[in-house]
Amino acid sequence: MKTKAKTIYFDLKHRILSGELKADTRLVIHQLAGMYDSSDIPVREALKELAAEDLIEMSPHKGSRVKRLSVKEMQDMLEIRKTLEPLAARLAAENSTPELVDELEKVYEKSVHMAQEHNYTDYSNANREFHQLIVEASDNTYLKKLLSELLSNERRTKTIFDLFPDVVDMSLQEHREMIQLIAEKKGKEMAELMLKHKSRSYDKLNNYFSNLLKEQDNDQP
C-alpha cells in the first residue's frame, strides 16, 4: 500500500510531467495538505523527493516551485534522444508483432486527423504516443526507463510542432515508413530512418535553443 507521501509525490509528479503544473508554479505546503486531505509532513516528504529528481526547486525563503527547464537541459535531452532512439527503433523492429503494428496504425491515423485540423498540441501528444510505443517495444528495461522519462519531460516545454508546424508533413511521412519497416522487421533500416528523423528535429530545435541562449546573453547587463 502506498504511503500518503508517495501518493502525493506520484500525483504531483504526473501533474508536472504532463504540463498541468507549469514552470514556476508555487507549491505551498499547507495548500497542498488541504488538497490531499493530509498533514504537512507527507507533503514535505513528497516535495523533497520531487526536489531530489530536479522537478521542483526548494528555497528556505521562497518556498517550493516547479522547476523551469534550462535551455542547456533541453539541449541535453534532445542529444540523448537523438542517440538512443535509433537503438530503440532497431530493437522494436526486431521484436515486431502484429499487435504493435496495429497500435502504431491507430496512433498514425489519429495523427493524420490532428494534422488536418492543424491541432499541433494534440498532434504533439499523438507523436509522443507513437514514439513511446516504439520505445516500449524495444523490450530493454534501462532504455525504456530513460527514454520514457525524456518523452514525459518533453511536455514541460514547447515541442518542434509548436515551433515549426511545417515539419508535420515530413513527420507523418516518416511515421508511415516506420510502420512498414517495423512490420517487415527491418531493424537496420528502422534505426537509420529514426536517426534521420531525430537528427532533423534535433538540428532545428538545437538552433532554436542556441539562439535563445544568445538572446539571454545579450540581455545580460
N, CA and C atoms as a LAMMPS dump frame, in Angstrom:
ITEM: TIMESTEP
0
ITEM: NUMBER OF ATOMS
663
ITEM: BOX BOUNDS ff ff ff
-5.0000000000000000e+02 5.0000000000000000e+02
-5.0000000000000000e+02 5.0000000000000000e+02
-5.0000000000000000e+02 5.0000000000000000e+02
ITEM: ATOMS id mol type element x y z
1 1 1 N 0.845 -1.194 0
2 1 2 C 0 0 0
3 1 3 C 0.884 1.249 0
4 2 1 N 0.561 2.227 -0.846
5 2 2 C 1.329 3.456 -0.905
6 2 3 C 1.113 4.282 0.36
7 3 1 N 2.19 4.905 0.814
8 3 2 C 2.047 5.836 1.916
9 3 3 C 1.421 7.125 1.381
10 4 1 N 0.947 7.953 2.296
11 4 2 C 0.354 9.232 1.881
12 4 3 C 1.373 10.078 1.122
13 5 1 N 2.606 10.077 1.606
14 5 2 C 3.652 10.861 0.944
15 5 3 C 3.875 10.388 -0.49
16 6 1 N 3.877 9.058 -0.7
17 6 2 C 4.076 8.509 -2.039
18 6 3 C 2.91 8.862 -2.96
19 7 1 N 1.705 8.8 -2.421
20 7 2 C 0.527 9.147 -3.215
21 7 3 C 0.612 10.594 -3.69
22 8 1 N 0.987 11.485 -2.784
23 8 2 C 1.122 12.905 -3.128
24 8 3 C 2.253 13.102 -4.137
25 9 1 N 3.371 12.418 -3.893
26 9 2 C 4.526 12.513 -4.795
27 9 3 C 4.153 12.092 -6.22
28 10 1 N 3.529 10.933 -6.359
29 10 2 C 3.195 10.438 -7.693
30 10 3 C 2.204 11.356 -8.405
31 11 1 N 1.235 11.888 -7.665
32 11 2 C 0.25 12.76 -8.289
33 11 3 C 0.896 14.071 -8.737
34 12 1 N 1.712 14.669 -7.893
35 12 2 C 2.38 15.92 -8.257
36 12 3 C 3.352 15.701 -9.423
37 13 1 N 4.051 14.585 -9.391
38 13 2 C 4.987 14.285 -10.48
39 13 3 C 4.236 14.165 -11.803
40 14 1 N 3.104 13.468 -11.786
41 14 2 C 2.303 13.332 -13.005
42 14 3 C 1.839 14.7 -13.501
43 15 1 N 1.42 15.541 -12.599
44 15 2 C 0.904 16.853 -12.979
45 15 3 C 2.011 17.763 -13.516
46 16 1 N 3.233 17.579 -13.021
47 16 2 C 4.366 18.352 -13.535
48 16 3 C 4.757 17.863 -14.919
49 17 1 N 4.918 16.545 -15.058
50 17 2 C 5.372 15.983 -16.333
51 17 3 C 4.323 16.101 -17.432
52 18 1 N 3.057 16.147 -17.051
53 18 2 C 2.002 16.309 -18.045
54 18 3 C 1.855 17.758 -18.493
55 19 1 N 2.524 18.659 -17.782
56 19 2 C 2.415 20.07 -18.112
57 19 3 C 1.275 20.779 -17.416
58 20 1 N 0.513 20.044 -16.608
59 20 2 C -0.601 20.664 -15.888
60 20 3 C -0.088 21.708 -14.9
61 21 1 N 0.987 21.369 -14.191
62 21 2 C 1.639 22.325 -13.302
63 21 3 C 2.799 22.954 -14.078
64 22 1 N 2.641 24.202 -14.435
65 22 2 C 3.615 24.886 -15.278
66 22 3 C 4.858 25.285 -14.48
67 23 1 N 5.919 25.579 -15.228
68 23 2 C 7.152 26.065 -14.611
69 23 3 C 6.871 27.299 -13.767
70 24 1 N 7.516 27.375 -12.626
71 24 2 C 7.434 28.49 -11.667
72 24 3 C 6.153 28.481 -10.828
73 25 1 N 5.285 27.466 -11.008
74 25 2 C 4.099 27.359 -10.157
75 25 3 C 4.538 27.122 -8.712
76 26 1 N 4.002 27.917 -7.792
77 26 2 C 4.352 27.771 -6.382
78 26 3 C 3.621 26.571 -5.779
79 27 1 N 4.334 25.828 -4.954
80 27 2 C 3.772 24.668 -4.277
81 27 3 C 3.768 24.964 -2.78
82 28 1 N 2.639 25.42 -2.277
83 28 2 C 2.522 25.853 -0.889
84 28 3 C 2.087 24.67 -0.029
85 29 1 N 2.869 24.355 0.976
86 29 2 C 2.681 23.13 1.754
87 29 3 C 1.28 23.048 2.37
88 30 1 N 0.835 24.101 3.033
89 30 2 C -0.459 23.997 3.714
90 30 3 C -1.615 23.909 2.71
91 31 1 N -1.444 24.521 1.531
92 31 2 C -2.475 24.403 0.498
93 31 3 C -2.533 22.976 -0.051
94 32 1 N -1.351 22.393 -0.285
95 32 2 C -1.298 21.013 -0.778
96 32 3 C -1.833 20.042 0.268
97 33 1 N -1.534 20.293 1.515
98 33 2 C -2.038 19.428 2.588
99 33 3 C -3.565 19.429 2.597
100 34 1 N -4.153 20.594 2.407
101 34 2 C -5.605 20.67 2.349
102 34 3 C -6.165 19.965 1.128
103 35 1 N -5.49 20.112 -0.004
104 35 2 C -5.953 19.488 -1.241
105 35 3 C -5.914 17.968 -1.157
106 36 1 N -4.888 17.442 -0.489
107 36 2 C -4.732 15.993 -0.387
108 36 3 C -5.268 15.426 0.932
109 37 1 N -5.949 16.278 1.692
110 37 2 C -6.512 15.855 2.979
111 37 3 C -5.428 15.185 3.815
112 38 1 N -4.35 15.92 4.042
113 38 2 C -3.166 15.364 4.689
114 38 3 C -2.618 16.371 5.69
115 39 1 N -1.715 15.921 6.521
116 39 2 C -0.949 16.846 7.348
117 39 3 C 0.209 17.387 6.504
118 40 1 N 0.983 18.312 7.079
119 40 2 C 2.101 18.906 6.335
120 40 3 C 3.238 17.912 6.097
121 41 1 N 3.416 16.958 7.012
122 41 2 C 4.596 16.086 6.949
123 41 3 C 4.672 15.261 5.658
124 42 1 N 3.605 14.555 5.251
125 42 2 C 3.697 13.808 3.982
126 42 3 C 3.95 14.712 2.777
127 43 1 N 3.411 15.933 2.809
128 43 2 C 3.638 16.874 1.71
129 43 3 C 5.112 17.249 1.641
130 44 1 N 5.702 17.529 2.806
131 44 2 C 7.13 17.862 2.843
132 44 3 C 7.971 16.708 2.286
133 45 1 N 7.618 15.477 2.659
134 45 2 C 8.357 14.311 2.165
135 45 3 C 8.243 14.193 0.643
136 46 1 N 7.031 14.412 0.128
137 46 2 C 6.806 14.335 -1.315
138 46 3 C 7.607 15.41 -2.05
139 47 1 N 7.61 16.616 -1.515
140 47 2 C 8.34 17.713 -2.148
141 47 3 C 9.844 17.466 -2.137
142 48 1 N 10.357 16.876 -1.066
143 48 2 C 11.791 16.559 -1.002
144 48 3 C 12.167 15.552 -2.092
145 49 1 N 11.273 14.58 -2.31
146 49 2 C 11.549 13.569 -3.341
147 49 3 C 11.508 14.198 -4.733
148 50 1 N 10.564 15.098 -4.958
149 50 2 C 10.482 15.792 -6.249
150 50 3 C 11.705 16.679 -6.465
151 51 1 N 12.185 17.298 -5.396
152 51 2 C 13.382 18.14 -5.494
153 51 3 C 14.603 17.285 -5.821
154 52 1 N 14.661 16.088 -5.234
155 52 2 C 15.785 15.181 -5.498
156 52 3 C 15.813 14.761 -6.965
157 53 1 N 14.636 14.73 -7.601
158 53 2 C 14.558 14.378 -9.03
159 53 3 C 14.662 15.619 -9.915
160 54 1 N 14.931 16.752 -9.313
161 54 2 C 15.138 18.009 -10.04
162 54 3 C 13.875 18.494 -10.763
163 55 1 N 12.721 18.123 -10.238
164 55 2 C 11.46 18.569 -10.83
165 55 3 C 10.949 19.851 -10.176
166 56 1 N 11.369 20.095 -8.937
167 56 2 C 10.988 21.33 -8.269
168 56 3 C 12.225 21.942 -7.612
169 57 1 N 12.114 23.217 -7.245
170 57 2 C 13.173 23.908 -6.527
171 57 3 C 12.643 24.295 -5.151
172 58 1 N 13.433 24.056 -4.134
173 58 2 C 13.031 24.392 -2.773
174 58 3 C 13.997 25.423 -2.199
175 59 1 N 13.428 26.463 -1.602
176 59 2 C 14.23 27.517 -1.009
177 59 3 C 13.658 27.881 0.353
178 60 1 N 14.523 28.062 1.365
179 60 2 C 14.024 28.419 2.706
180 60 3 C 13.234 29.726 2.711
181 61 1 N 13.575 30.629 1.794
182 61 2 C 12.948 31.947 1.784
183 61 3 C 11.812 32.062 0.762
184 62 1 N 11.946 31.352 -0.363
185 62 2 C 10.953 31.483 -1.433
186 62 3 C 9.978 30.31 -1.492
187 63 1 N 10.192 29.283 -0.675
188 63 2 C 9.322 28.117 -0.713
189 63 3 C 9.649 27.207 -1.887
190 64 1 N 8.668 26.426 -2.319
191 64 2 C 8.873 25.46 -3.408
192 64 3 C 8.116 25.906 -4.653
193 65 1 N 8.729 25.631 -5.803
194 65 2 C 8.06 25.933 -7.063
195 65 3 C 8.529 24.953 -8.128
196 66 1 N 7.697 24.763 -9.14
197 66 2 C 8.035 23.848 -10.231
198 66 3 C 9.246 24.401 -10.976
199 67 1 N 10.224 23.549 -11.21
200 67 2 C 11.472 23.979 -11.841
201 67 3 C 11.274 24.236 -13.335
202 68 1 N 11.872 25.304 -13.793
203 68 2 C 11.877 25.621 -15.223
204 68 3 C 13.086 24.949 -15.859
205 69 1 N 12.856 24.215 -16.939
206 69 2 C 13.973 23.59 -17.645
207 69 3 C 14.854 24.666 -18.267
208 70 1 N 16.154 24.547 -18.083
209 70 2 C 17.069 25.485 -18.726
210 70 3 C 17.24 25.092 -20.196
211 71 1 N 17.733 26.034 -20.99
212 71 2 C 17.997 25.741 -22.398
213 71 3 C 19.007 24.608 -22.512
214 72 1 N 20.031 24.626 -21.652
215 72 2 C 21.053 23.569 -21.682
216 72 3 C 20.434 22.207 -21.388
217 73 1 N 19.513 22.139 -20.443
218 73 2 C 18.861 20.87 -20.118
219 73 3 C 18.044 20.361 -21.311
220 74 1 N 17.358 21.272 -21.98
221 74 2 C 16.567 20.865 -23.139
222 74 3 C 17.468 20.368 -24.271
223 75 1 N 18.595 21.027 -24.471
224 75 2 C 19.545 20.582 -25.485
225 75 3 C 20.114 19.206 -25.136
226 76 1 N 20.415 19.005 -23.866
227 76 2 C 20.96 17.711 -23.428
228 76 3 C 19.958 16.582 -23.676
229 77 1 N 18.679 16.847 -23.383
230 77 2 C 17.647 15.82 -23.592
231 77 3 C 17.519 15.477 -25.075
232 78 1 N 17.582 16.499 -25.921
233 78 2 C 17.495 16.262 -27.363
234 78 3 C 18.649 15.389 -27.849
235 79 1 N 19.834 15.666 -27.329
236 79 2 C 21.017 14.923 -27.767
237 79 3 C 20.924 13.451 -27.37
238 80 1 N 20.425 13.193 -26.166
239 80 2 C 20.283 11.807 -25.723
240 80 3 C 19.252 11.074 -26.578
241 81 1 N 18.124 11.736 -26.846
242 81 2 C 17.097 11.085 -27.674
243 81 3 C 17.621 10.796 -29.073
244 82 1 N 18.358 11.738 -29.628
245 82 2 C 18.924 11.544 -30.971
246 82 3 C 19.838 10.324 -31.01
247 83 1 N 20.541 10.086 -29.918
248 83 2 C 21.493 8.98 -29.863
249 83 3 C 20.825 7.64 -29.562
250 84 1 N 19.845 7.639 -28.642
251 84 2 C 19.288 6.378 -28.156
252 84 3 C 18.033 5.893 -28.881
253 85 1 N 17.254 6.802 -29.436
254 85 2 C 16.02 6.344 -30.097
255 85 3 C 16.274 5.453 -31.311
256 86 1 N 17.351 5.667 -32.087
257 86 2 C 17.619 4.707 -33.168
258 86 3 C 17.838 3.282 -32.658
259 87 1 N 18.486 3.141 -31.501
260 87 2 C 18.662 1.809 -30.908
261 87 3 C 17.308 1.212 -30.531
262 88 1 N 16.464 2.004 -29.886
263 88 2 C 15.129 1.518 -29.528
264 88 3 C 14.345 1.135 -30.778
265 89 1 N 14.506 1.919 -31.839
266 89 2 C 13.791 1.642 -33.082
267 89 3 C 14.236 0.317 -33.708
268 90 1 N 15.543 0.064 -33.684
269 90 2 C 16.047 -1.205 -34.225
270 90 3 C 15.492 -2.38 -33.441
271 91 1 N 15.545 -2.279 -32.12
272 91 2 C 15.055 -3.368 -31.278
273 91 3 C 13.551 -3.576 -31.458
274 92 1 N 12.815 -2.476 -31.588
275 92 2 C 11.365 -2.578 -31.78
276 92 3 C 11.038 -3.317 -33.07
277 93 1 N 11.775 -3.003 -34.129
278 93 2 C 11.543 -3.681 -35.409
279 93 3 C 11.873 -5.165 -35.299
280 94 1 N 12.964 -5.478 -34.634
281 94 2 C 13.362 -6.877 -34.483
282 94 3 C 12.379 -7.651 -33.614
283 95 1 N 11.71 -6.93 -32.677
284 95 2 C 10.729 -7.567 -31.786
285 95 3 C 9.297 -7.421 -32.301
286 96 1 N 9.148 -6.974 -33.51
287 96 2 C 7.831 -6.601 -34.042
288 96 3 C 6.791 -7.714 -33.923
289 97 1 N 5.561 -7.305 -33.595
290 97 2 C 4.408 -8.209 -33.559
291 97 3 C 3.263 -7.549 -34.331
292 98 1 N 2.298 -8.319 -34.795
293 98 2 C 1.133 -7.719 -35.463
294 98 3 C 0.391 -6.74 -34.555
295 99 1 N 0.398 -7.022 -33.256
296 99 2 C -0.285 -6.139 -32.296
297 99 3 C 0.391 -4.764 -32.256
298 100 1 N 1.724 -4.751 -32.272
299 100 2 C 2.451 -3.48 -32.271
300 100 3 C 2.124 -2.688 -33.537
301 101 1 N 2.136 -3.357 -34.668
302 101 2 C 1.831 -2.684 -35.932
303 101 3 C 0.424 -2.091 -35.9
304 102 1 N -0.527 -2.838 -35.375
305 102 2 C -1.908 -2.342 -35.273
306 102 3 C -1.985 -1.102 -34.38
307 103 1 N -1.283 -1.13 -33.249
308 103 2 C -1.293 0.02 -32.335
309 103 3 C -0.68 1.246 -33.003
310 104 1 N 0.429 1.052 -33.72
311 104 2 C 1.07 2.171 -34.42
312 104 3 C 0.155 2.733 -35.508
313 105 1 N -0.557 1.854 -36.208
314 105 2 C -1.5 2.295 -37.249
315 105 3 C -2.588 3.179 -36.647
316 106 1 N -3.108 2.777 -35.496
317 106 2 C -4.176 3.546 -34.851
318 106 3 C -3.695 4.94 -34.459
319 107 1 N -2.492 5.008 -33.893
320 107 2 C -1.949 6.308 -33.493
321 107 3 C -1.651 7.152 -34.738
322 108 1 N -1.168 6.497 -35.788
323 108 2 C -0.879 7.216 -37.026
324 108 3 C -2.146 7.856 -37.589
325 109 1 N -3.233 7.099 -37.629
326 109 2 C -4.491 7.64 -38.151
327 109 3 C -4.97 8.811 -37.311
328 110 1 N -4.795 8.716 -36.017
329 110 2 C -5.154 9.817 -35.122
330 110 3 C -4.287 11.037 -35.427
331 111 1 N -3.006 10.796 -35.7
332 111 2 C -2.087 11.886 -36.011
333 111 3 C -2.491 12.6 -37.298
334 112 1 N -2.887 11.828 -38.286
335 112 2 C -3.32 12.416 -39.564
336 112 3 C -4.494 13.356 -39.334
337 113 1 N -5.435 12.925 -38.526
338 113 2 C -6.623 13.738 -38.221
339 113 3 C -6.214 15.037 -37.526
340 114 1 N -5.302 14.95 -36.563
341 114 2 C -4.849 16.142 -35.851
342 114 3 C -4.12 17.101 -36.797
343 115 1 N -3.315 16.542 -37.686
344 115 2 C -2.579 17.382 -38.641
345 115 3 C -3.539 18.111 -39.579
346 116 1 N -4.57 17.417 -40.029
347 116 2 C -5.55 18.038 -40.926
348 116 3 C -6.278 19.196 -40.25
349 117 1 N -6.444 19.093 -38.934
350 117 2 C -7.127 20.144 -38.173
351 117 3 C -6.155 21.229 -37.688
352 118 1 N -4.863 21.066 -38.016
353 118 2 C -3.82 21.99 -37.555
354 118 3 C -3.81 22.092 -36.023
355 119 1 N -4.128 20.98 -35.403
356 119 2 C -4.148 20.905 -33.943
357 119 3 C -2.793 20.371 -33.487
358 120 1 N -1.826 21.273 -33.341
359 120 2 C -0.447 20.846 -33.114
360 120 3 C -0.186 20.387 -31.686
361 121 1 N -1.008 20.854 -30.761
362 121 2 C -0.862 20.375 -29.383
363 121 3 C -1.226 18.899 -29.295
364 122 1 N -2.391 18.544 -29.846
365 122 2 C -2.799 17.136 -29.828
366 122 3 C -1.934 16.296 -30.766
367 123 1 N -1.443 16.912 -31.854
368 123 2 C -0.528 16.18 -32.73
369 123 3 C 0.743 15.827 -31.96
370 124 1 N 1.237 16.766 -31.156
371 124 2 C 2.438 16.501 -30.349
372 124 3 C 2.202 15.337 -29.391
373 125 1 N 1.002 15.291 -28.803
374 125 2 C 0.673 14.193 -27.884
375 125 3 C 0.626 12.859 -28.624
376 126 1 N 0.031 12.868 -29.823
377 126 2 C -0.047 11.636 -30.61
378 126 3 C 1.35 11.21 -31.069
379 127 1 N 2.176 12.175 -31.428
380 127 2 C 3.549 11.879 -31.829
381 127 3 C 4.312 11.226 -30.68
382 128 1 N 4.119 11.764 -29.476
383 128 2 C 4.774 11.204 -28.29
384 128 3 C 4.288 9.769 -28.048
385 129 1 N 2.995 9.548 -28.243
386 129 2 C 2.432 8.208 -28.062
387 129 3 C 3.035 7.233 -29.073
388 130 1 N 3.217 7.672 -30.316
389 130 2 C 3.811 6.843 -31.363
390 130 3 C 5.232 6.423 -30.965
391 131 1 N 6.02 7.403 -30.54
392 131 2 C 7.408 7.102 -30.164
393 131 3 C 7.479 6.26 -28.892
394 132 1 N 6.528 6.481 -27.977
395 132 2 C 6.512 5.685 -26.751
396 132 3 C 6.232 4.221 -27.057
397 133 1 N 5.359 3.946 -28.014
398 133 2 C 5.078 2.566 -28.415
399 133 3 C 6.344 1.885 -28.934
400 134 1 N 7.127 2.619 -29.699
401 134 2 C 8.369 2.066 -30.233
402 134 3 C 9.363 1.811 -29.102
403 135 1 N 9.461 2.759 -28.188
404 135 2 C 10.365 2.589 -27.039
405 135 3 C 9.971 1.366 -26.219
406 136 1 N 8.682 1.224 -25.924
407 136 2 C 8.207 0.081 -25.145
408 136 3 C 8.504 -1.232 -25.847
409 137 1 N 8.39 -1.24 -27.178
410 137 2 C 8.614 -2.467 -27.946
411 137 3 C 10.083 -2.857 -28.01
412 138 1 N 10.974 -1.953 -27.601
413 138 2 C 12.407 -2.288 -27.592
414 138 3 C 12.701 -3.407 -26.601
415 139 1 N 11.851 -3.502 -25.555
416 139 2 C 11.972 -4.551 -24.538
417 139 3 C 13.34 -4.52 -23.843
418 140 1 N 13.873 -3.299 -23.681
419 140 2 C 15.124 -3.107 -22.964
420 140 3 C 14.81 -2.242 -21.748
421 141 1 N 14.916 -2.8 -20.564
422 141 2 C 14.457 -2.141 -19.347
423 141 3 C 15.066 -0.757 -19.149
424 142 1 N 16.385 -0.645 -19.271
425 142 2 C 17.056 0.626 -18.994
426 142 3 C 16.789 1.646 -20.094
427 143 1 N 16.739 1.173 -21.316
428 143 2 C 16.433 2.056 -22.447
429 143 3 C 15.013 2.612 -22.312
430 144 1 N 14.083 1.756 -21.944
431 144 2 C 12.69 2.193 -21.766
432 144 3 C 12.576 3.219 -20.655
433 145 1 N 13.265 2.97 -19.56
434 145 2 C 13.176 3.878 -18.415
435 145 3 C 13.707 5.263 -18.769
436 146 1 N 14.861 5.302 -19.409
437 146 2 C 15.493 6.579 -19.733
438 146 3 C 14.7 7.345 -20.791
439 147 1 N 14.33 6.682 -21.877
440 147 2 C 13.63 7.374 -22.958
441 147 3 C 12.205 7.754 -22.561
442 148 1 N 11.565 6.938 -21.751
443 148 2 C 10.206 7.281 -21.294
444 148 3 C 10.233 8.545 -20.444
445 149 1 N 11.261 8.682 -19.627
446 149 2 C 11.389 9.89 -18.806
447 149 3 C 11.618 11.115 -19.691
448 150 1 N 12.435 10.967 -20.734
449 150 2 C 12.695 12.086 -21.635
450 150 3 C 11.439 12.463 -22.416
451 151 1 N 10.68 11.464 -22.848
452 151 2 C 9.429 11.743 -23.563
453 151 3 C 8.44 12.471 -22.657
454 152 1 N 8.384 12.072 -21.393
455 152 2 C 7.489 12.745 -20.451
456 152 3 C 7.919 14.189 -20.219
457 153 1 N 9.224 14.403 -20.098
458 153 2 C 9.736 15.749 -19.855
459 153 3 C 9.478 16.685 -21.019
460 154 1 N 9.275 16.126 -22.204
461 154 2 C 9.008 16.95 -23.379
462 154 3 C 7.762 17.813 -23.182
463 155 1 N 6.828 17.332 -22.357
464 155 2 C 5.591 18.082 -22.138
465 155 3 C 5.819 19.368 -21.363
466 156 1 N 6.996 19.501 -20.774
467 156 2 C 7.289 20.692 -19.96
468 156 3 C 7.792 21.853 -20.8
469 157 1 N 7.952 21.652 -22.09
470 157 2 C 8.452 22.719 -22.942
471 157 3 C 7.741 22.676 -24.295
472 158 1 N 7.995 23.647 -25.124
473 158 2 C 7.402 23.663 -26.459
474 158 3 C 8.015 22.549 -27.296
475 159 1 N 7.193 21.899 -28.119
476 159 2 C 7.688 20.843 -28.988
477 159 3 C 8.022 21.426 -30.356
478 160 1 N 8.663 20.62 -31.174
479 160 2 C 9.031 21.071 -32.516
480 160 3 C 7.793 21.438 -33.336
481 161 1 N 6.659 20.783 -33.053
482 161 2 C 5.453 21.05 -33.837
483 161 3 C 4.798 22.369 -33.434
484 162 1 N 5.003 22.781 -32.177
485 162 2 C 4.543 24.103 -31.753
486 162 3 C 5.37 25.196 -32.434
487 163 1 N 6.671 24.956 -32.543
488 163 2 C 7.588 25.97 -33.055
489 163 3 C 7.707 25.956 -34.569
490 164 1 N 7.637 24.763 -35.17
491 164 2 C 7.823 24.623 -36.618
492 164 3 C 6.736 23.701 -37.2
493 165 1 N 5.509 24.198 -37.345
494 165 2 C 4.41 23.356 -37.843
495 165 3 C 4.667 22.776 -39.236
496 166 1 N 5.597 23.389 -39.974
497 166 2 C 5.874 22.923 -41.334
498 166 3 C 6.498 21.534 -41.372
499 167 1 N 7 21.038 -40.236
500 167 2 C 7.648 19.719 -40.234
501 167 3 C 6.637 18.575 -40.087
502 168 1 N 5.37 18.898 -39.877
503 168 2 C 4.367 17.855 -39.617
504 168 3 C 4.239 16.892 -40.788
505 169 1 N 4.205 17.417 -42.012
506 169 2 C 4.032 16.542 -43.184
507 169 3 C 5.158 15.522 -43.287
508 170 1 N 6.395 15.962 -43.085
509 170 2 C 7.53 15.038 -43.144
510 170 3 C 7.479 14.048 -41.987
511 171 1 N 7.048 14.519 -40.831
512 171 2 C 6.909 13.629 -39.669
513 171 3 C 5.939 12.494 -39.981
514 172 1 N 4.801 12.843 -40.55
515 172 2 C 3.804 11.826 -40.897
516 172 3 C 4.341 10.851 -41.94
517 173 1 N 5.027 11.385 -42.939
518 173 2 C 5.572 10.524 -43.994
519 173 3 C 6.55 9.512 -43.412
520 174 1 N 7.402 9.966 -42.521
521 174 2 C 8.392 9.057 -41.938
522 174 3 C 7.756 8.087 -40.958
523 175 1 N 6.705 8.502 -40.263
524 175 2 C 5.986 7.558 -39.397
525 175 3 C 5.356 6.449 -40.227
526 176 1 N 4.838 6.825 -41.4
527 176 2 C 4.266 5.823 -42.302
528 176 3 C 5.328 4.804 -42.716
529 177 1 N 6.52 5.295 -43.033
530 177 2 C 7.627 4.423 -43.427
531 177 3 C 8.078 3.544 -42.249
532 178 1 N 8.068 4.114 -41.057
533 178 2 C 8.474 3.344 -39.875
534 178 3 C 7.553 2.157 -39.631
535 179 1 N 6.268 2.39 -39.771
536 179 2 C 5.31 1.293 -39.568
537 179 3 C 5.604 0.153 -40.538
538 180 1 N 5.918 0.506 -41.787
539 180 2 C 6.211 -0.52 -42.788
540 180 3 C 7.489 -1.28 -42.434
541 181 1 N 8.511 -0.56 -42.008
542 181 2 C 9.78 -1.214 -41.649
543 181 3 C 9.621 -2.107 -40.425
544 182 1 N 8.823 -1.66 -39.463
545 182 2 C 8.574 -2.48 -38.275
546 182 3 C 7.795 -3.733 -38.652
547 183 1 N 6.804 -3.577 -39.518
548 183 2 C 6.016 -4.727 -39.967
549 183 3 C 6.909 -5.758 -40.666
550 184 1 N 7.941 -5.263 -41.359
551 184 2 C 8.842 -6.151 -42.101
552 184 3 C 10.056 -6.571 -41.267
553 185 1 N 10.093 -6.147 -39.988
554 185 2 C 11.186 -6.498 -39.071
555 185 3 C 12.556 -6.074 -39.597
556 186 1 N 12.631 -4.907 -40.24
557 186 2 C 13.885 -4.413 -40.794
558 186 3 C 14.555 -3.485 -39.782
559 187 1 N 15.293 -4.086 -38.852
560 187 2 C 15.881 -3.338 -37.755
561 187 3 C 16.91 -2.311 -38.184
562 188 1 N 17.825 -2.677 -39.073
563 188 2 C 18.891 -1.771 -39.503
564 188 3 C 18.301 -0.554 -40.197
565 189 1 N 17.372 -0.806 -41.121
566 189 2 C 16.749 0.293 -41.865
567 189 3 C 15.919 1.188 -40.937
568 190 1 N 15.285 0.567 -39.942
569 190 2 C 14.482 1.328 -38.992
570 190 3 C 15.377 2.247 -38.158
571 191 1 N 16.525 1.755 -37.729
572 191 2 C 17.458 2.583 -36.953
573 191 3 C 17.947 3.764 -37.785
574 192 1 N 18.238 3.513 -39.056
575 192 2 C 18.722 4.585 -39.939
576 192 3 C 17.644 5.657 -40.146
577 193 1 N 16.407 5.219 -40.331
578 193 2 C 15.318 6.178 -40.522
579 193 3 C 15.073 6.985 -39.252
580 194 1 N 15.115 6.315 -38.105
581 194 2 C 14.895 7.033 -36.849
582 194 3 C 16.009 8.054 -36.607
583 195 1 N 17.239 7.706 -36.956
584 195 2 C 18.34 8.652 -36.794
585 195 3 C 18.104 9.886 -37.667
586 196 1 N 17.692 9.684 -38.904
587 196 2 C 17.389 10.814 -39.79
588 196 3 C 16.238 11.64 -39.234
589 197 1 N 15.217 10.955 -38.743
590 197 2 C 14.013 11.575 -38.177
591 197 3 C 14.369 12.455 -36.98
592 198 1 N 15.161 11.91 -36.045
593 198 2 C 15.51 12.651 -34.841
594 198 3 C 16.576 13.704 -35.111
595 199 1 N 17.478 13.45 -36.056
596 199 2 C 18.537 14.419 -36.352
597 199 3 C 17.947 15.719 -36.894
598 200 1 N 16.945 15.607 -37.746
599 200 2 C 16.325 16.812 -38.289
600 200 3 C 15.671 17.625 -37.171
601 201 1 N 14.952 16.936 -36.292
602 201 2 C 14.318 17.621 -35.165
603 201 3 C 15.378 18.227 -34.245
604 202 1 N 16.418 17.442 -33.973
605 202 2 C 17.489 17.913 -33.087
606 202 3 C 18.123 19.178 -33.648
607 203 1 N 18.442 19.178 -34.947
608 203 2 C 19.123 20.323 -35.544
609 203 3 C 18.262 21.586 -35.483
610 204 1 N 16.972 21.447 -35.802
611 204 2 C 16.085 22.616 -35.79
612 204 3 C 15.904 23.157 -34.366
613 205 1 N 15.655 22.254 -33.425
614 205 2 C 15.44 22.69 -32.048
615 205 3 C 16.732 23.187 -31.408
616 206 1 N 17.849 22.542 -31.736
617 206 2 C 19.12 22.967 -31.165
618 206 3 C 19.471 24.377 -31.639
619 207 1 N 19.208 24.662 -32.909
620 207 2 C 19.44 26.012 -33.429
621 207 3 C 18.539 27.022 -32.718
622 208 1 N 17.287 26.612 -32.503
623 208 2 C 16.331 27.487 -31.821
624 208 3 C 16.804 27.79 -30.399
625 209 1 N 17.206 26.739 -29.668
626 209 2 C 17.651 26.925 -28.292
627 209 3 C 18.979 27.696 -28.229
628 210 1 N 19.85 27.475 -29.206
629 210 2 C 21.12 28.213 -29.239
630 210 3 C 20.868 29.702 -29.419
631 211 1 N 19.907 30.039 -30.259
632 211 2 C 19.546 31.447 -30.445
633 211 3 C 18.963 32.037 -29.17
634 212 1 N 18.186 31.202 -28.438
635 212 2 C 17.653 31.671 -27.157
636 212 3 C 18.788 32.014 -26.191
637 213 1 N 19.793 31.15 -26.163
638 213 2 C 20.931 31.378 -25.273
639 213 3 C 21.654 32.683 -25.642
640 214 1 N 21.807 32.924 -26.952
641 214 2 C 22.463 34.162 -27.397
642 214 3 C 21.662 35.372 -26.96
643 215 1 N 20.327 35.284 -27.09
644 215 2 C 19.484 36.387 -26.679
645 215 3 C 19.587 36.639 -25.172
646 216 1 N 19.633 35.537 -24.413
647 216 2 C 19.776 35.676 -22.957
648 216 3 C 21.112 36.332 -22.607
649 217 1 N 22.168 35.942 -23.312
650 217 2 C 23.489 36.52 -23.064
651 217 3 C 23.504 38.016 -23.403
652 218 1 N 22.824 38.372 -24.502
653 218 2 C 22.766 39.773 -24.919
654 218 3 C 21.983 40.628 -23.945
655 219 1 N 21.041 39.99 -23.249
656 219 2 C 20.209 40.721 -22.28
657 219 3 C 20.916 40.955 -20.958
658 220 1 N 22.029 40.254 -20.767
659 220 2 C 22.767 40.417 -19.511
660 220 3 C 23.409 41.794 -19.456
661 221 1 N 23.31 42.467 -18.3
662 221 2 C 23.902 43.803 -18.185
663 221 3 C 25.429 43.757 -18.23
